[in-house]
Amino acid sequence: MLFLVVACTASSSKASRSSSTSPSSTSSGPTARPANRTVELSCLDGGSGNAPTSADGPTVGGLIFEGLVGNVEGSSPADVGLSVPTGHPLYFIKAPAWLKGGSAKTTIELSASSGGYLAWVPAPVWTGGGGGIDLTPWMTSKLVIDGCPDRDSTYFGGLLSTDPHICLILHVSDAAGDSQQIHVGSTSRC
Protein backbone atom coordinates (compact mmCIF):
# COMPACT_ATOMS: atom_id res chain seq x y z
CA MET A 1 0.00 0.00 0.00
CA LEU A 2 1.37 3.36 -0.97
CA PHE A 3 0.39 6.59 0.74
CA LEU A 4 1.08 9.87 -0.89
CA VAL A 5 1.11 12.95 1.30
CA VAL A 6 1.23 16.33 -0.29
CA ALA A 7 1.63 19.45 1.81
CA CYS A 8 1.25 22.95 0.59
CA THR A 9 2.20 26.04 2.41
CA ALA A 10 1.46 29.54 1.37
CA SER A 11 2.55 32.76 2.86
CA SER A 12 -0.26 35.24 3.01
CA SER A 13 1.04 38.44 4.46
CA LYS A 14 -1.52 41.19 4.95
CA ALA A 15 1.22 43.76 5.40
CA SER A 16 2.22 45.77 2.37
CA ARG A 17 5.65 45.22 0.92
CA SER A 18 6.87 48.41 2.49
CA SER A 19 5.74 47.43 5.99
CA SER A 20 7.95 45.27 8.09
CA THR A 21 7.97 43.51 11.37
CA SER A 22 10.99 42.08 13.05
CA PRO A 23 11.56 38.34 12.71
CA SER A 24 10.89 37.92 16.43
CA SER A 25 7.16 38.41 15.95
CA THR A 26 5.61 35.10 16.81
CA SER A 27 2.33 33.56 17.71
CA SER A 28 1.28 30.02 18.43
CA GLY A 29 -2.23 28.81 18.78
CA PRO A 30 -5.52 30.64 18.63
CA THR A 31 -5.08 32.53 21.90
CA ALA A 32 -1.52 33.74 21.30
CA ARG A 33 -0.66 37.43 21.33
CA PRO A 34 2.21 38.91 19.35
CA ALA A 35 5.59 38.96 21.03
CA ASN A 36 7.41 42.25 21.53
CA ARG A 37 8.44 43.41 18.10
CA THR A 38 8.99 46.51 16.03
CA VAL A 39 6.63 47.40 13.19
CA GLU A 40 7.78 49.93 10.62
CA LEU A 41 5.45 51.89 8.36
CA SER A 42 6.95 53.72 5.39
CA CYS A 43 5.84 56.57 3.16
CA LEU A 44 3.99 54.02 0.98
CA ASP A 45 1.95 52.92 4.02
CA GLY A 46 0.66 56.41 4.73
CA GLY A 47 -2.46 57.81 3.17
CA SER A 48 -2.46 61.28 1.75
CA GLY A 49 -3.95 63.76 4.10
CA ASN A 50 -3.93 67.26 5.34
CA ALA A 51 -3.10 68.35 8.85
CA PRO A 52 -6.01 68.05 11.26
CA THR A 53 -8.14 71.20 11.22
CA SER A 54 -7.75 71.47 14.97
CA ALA A 55 -4.78 70.00 16.75
CA ASP A 56 -6.91 68.03 19.22
CA GLY A 57 -4.11 65.70 20.20
CA PRO A 58 -0.48 65.62 21.24
CA THR A 59 2.19 66.87 18.83
CA VAL A 60 5.82 65.74 18.73
CA GLY A 61 8.08 67.14 16.00
CA GLY A 62 6.10 66.74 12.78
CA LEU A 63 3.70 64.12 14.21
CA ILE A 64 0.18 64.94 15.39
CA PHE A 65 -2.08 62.36 17.04
CA GLU A 66 -5.82 62.88 16.66
CA GLY A 67 -8.36 62.00 19.33
CA LEU A 68 -6.04 61.40 22.28
CA VAL A 69 -7.25 64.07 24.68
CA GLY A 70 -9.07 63.86 28.00
CA ASN A 71 -10.82 60.76 29.26
CA VAL A 72 -10.97 58.36 26.35
CA GLU A 73 -13.00 55.18 26.35
CA GLY A 74 -12.19 52.17 24.24
CA SER A 75 -14.57 50.04 22.21
CA SER A 76 -14.57 46.33 21.64
CA PRO A 77 -12.57 45.81 18.44
CA ALA A 78 -15.40 43.67 17.01
CA ASP A 79 -17.85 46.55 17.55
CA VAL A 80 -15.78 48.75 15.21
CA GLY A 81 -15.01 46.14 12.55
CA LEU A 82 -11.62 45.00 13.83
CA SER A 83 -10.33 41.63 14.99
CA VAL A 84 -7.56 40.77 17.43
CA PRO A 85 -6.27 37.49 18.87
CA THR A 86 -8.56 35.86 21.40
CA GLY A 87 -7.65 35.96 25.05
CA HIS A 88 -7.87 38.74 27.60
CA PRO A 89 -10.29 41.41 26.27
CA LEU A 90 -8.82 44.40 24.47
CA TYR A 91 -10.36 47.82 23.87
CA PHE A 92 -9.63 50.00 20.83
CA ILE A 93 -9.32 53.77 20.54
CA LYS A 94 -9.04 55.20 17.04
CA ALA A 95 -6.14 57.65 16.79
CA PRO A 96 -5.00 58.63 13.30
CA ALA A 97 -1.41 59.89 13.25
CA TRP A 98 -0.53 62.69 10.80
CA LEU A 99 3.10 63.25 9.82
CA LYS A 100 4.24 66.44 8.09
CA GLY A 101 6.17 65.85 4.86
CA GLY A 102 9.92 65.89 5.34
CA SER A 103 9.68 65.06 9.06
CA ALA A 104 12.32 62.91 10.71
CA LYS A 105 11.73 59.18 11.19
CA THR A 106 9.53 58.91 14.30
CA THR A 107 9.39 56.13 16.90
CA ILE A 108 6.38 55.46 19.14
CA GLU A 109 6.93 53.07 22.04
CA LEU A 110 4.38 51.83 24.53
CA SER A 111 5.65 51.96 28.11
CA ALA A 112 6.40 48.52 29.54
CA SER A 113 3.97 49.27 32.39
CA SER A 114 1.09 49.96 29.95
CA GLY A 115 -1.26 47.09 29.25
CA GLY A 116 -1.92 47.16 25.54
CA TYR A 117 -0.58 47.53 22.03
CA LEU A 118 0.06 50.06 19.31
CA ALA A 119 -1.98 49.16 16.23
CA TRP A 120 -1.45 51.37 13.16
CA VAL A 121 -1.78 49.68 9.77
CA PRO A 122 -0.92 50.53 6.16
CA ALA A 123 -3.48 52.87 4.59
CA PRO A 124 -4.52 50.38 1.89
CA VAL A 125 -5.48 47.90 4.60
CA TRP A 126 -7.49 50.49 6.57
CA THR A 127 -9.27 51.98 3.56
CA GLY A 128 -9.48 48.83 1.42
CA GLY A 129 -13.07 47.97 2.32
CA GLY A 130 -14.21 44.41 2.19
CA GLY A 131 -15.05 43.87 5.82
CA GLY A 132 -13.13 43.63 9.06
CA ILE A 133 -9.47 44.33 9.57
CA ASP A 134 -7.29 41.87 11.45
CA LEU A 135 -4.94 44.01 13.57
CA THR A 136 -2.77 41.06 14.64
CA PRO A 137 0.08 41.60 12.11
CA TRP A 138 0.51 45.19 13.29
CA MET A 139 0.02 44.86 17.05
CA THR A 140 3.27 45.96 18.63
CA SER A 141 4.92 47.77 21.50
CA LYS A 142 7.19 49.77 19.16
CA LEU A 143 6.23 51.49 15.90
CA VAL A 144 8.59 53.36 13.59
CA ILE A 145 7.05 55.73 11.04
CA ASP A 146 9.27 56.77 8.16
CA GLY A 147 7.16 59.42 6.46
CA CYS A 148 7.34 60.94 3.03
CA PRO A 149 9.97 63.49 2.10
CA ASP A 150 7.65 65.41 -0.20
CA ARG A 151 4.10 65.07 1.16
CA ASP A 152 2.13 64.89 4.38
CA SER A 153 0.94 61.41 5.38
CA THR A 154 -1.81 59.99 7.57
CA TYR A 155 -1.33 56.66 9.34
CA PHE A 156 -4.53 54.88 10.30
CA GLY A 157 -5.23 52.81 13.38
CA GLY A 158 -4.85 53.50 17.05
CA LEU A 159 -4.28 51.88 20.40
CA LEU A 160 -5.44 48.72 22.10
CA SER A 161 -5.70 48.60 25.88
CA THR A 162 -6.50 45.89 28.39
CA ASP A 163 -8.60 48.52 30.24
CA PRO A 164 -11.71 50.03 28.61
CA HIS A 165 -10.87 53.37 30.25
CA ILE A 166 -7.63 53.54 28.26
CA CYS A 167 -4.66 54.40 30.42
CA LEU A 168 -1.48 54.15 28.38
CA ILE A 169 1.89 55.89 28.31
CA LEU A 170 3.62 56.49 24.98
CA HIS A 171 7.24 57.52 24.48
CA VAL A 172 7.51 59.38 21.17
CA SER A 173 10.82 60.48 19.67
CA ASP A 174 12.17 61.37 16.26
CA ALA A 175 15.56 61.35 14.57
CA ALA A 176 15.69 65.17 14.84
CA GLY A 177 15.88 64.90 18.64
CA ASP A 178 12.29 65.79 19.55
CA SER A 179 10.83 63.56 22.26
CA GLN A 180 7.89 63.51 24.61
CA GLN A 181 6.09 61.19 26.98
CA ILE A 182 2.36 61.17 26.25
CA HIS A 183 -0.32 60.01 28.70
CA VAL A 184 -3.36 58.64 26.91
CA GLY A 185 -6.38 58.83 29.15
CA SER A 186 -6.98 60.63 32.39
CA THR A 187 -3.83 60.97 34.50
CA SER A 188 -6.07 60.54 37.58
CA ARG A 189 -6.88 57.01 36.39
CA CYS A 190 -3.32 56.07 35.50
C-alpha positions, 0 to 999 in steps of 0.5 A: 500500500502506498500513501502519498502525502502532499503538503502545501504552504502559502505565505499570506502576508496582509502587510504591504511590501513596504511594511515590516515587522521584526523576525521575532514576531511570533504567535502560536495557537488561537489565543496567542498574542504577538511577542514584543516586536517593532513594526515599521510603516513607510511613506507608501503605508501612509495615506495622503492627508492634510493636517487636522483642522484642529490640533486636538491631540499631542504633537511631537516634531512633525507628528500629530495624534488625533483624538487622544485628549481627556478621558478616552474610552475604548470600544470592543474591536469587534464593535468597530469592525476589527479583529484581534487574537482571542484571550484577555479582552482588548479595547480599541481607541481610534487615533490617526497619526498625521506626519508632516512631509519631510519630518524625521523618522519617528518612533512610538513606544508603549511603556512597559507598564502599559497594558496594551498595544500600538496598532497602526496599519498601512493605509490600503489595509485600513481603507481597502473595504471588504469587511473587518481588519485583522490588527494582529500583524501590526500589534506591537509595542514599538512602531517606527514611522518613516514618512514621506519626504515630499508630502504629508501622510496619515497613518490609520489605526490607534491603540489597544488597551487591556482597560476600557478606560484607556490608560497608556503611556507612549514615548515618542521620539524622532531622529531630529531629537524631539521627544515627549512622553504622552499620557493617553487617558486621564492621568487621575486614572493612570 
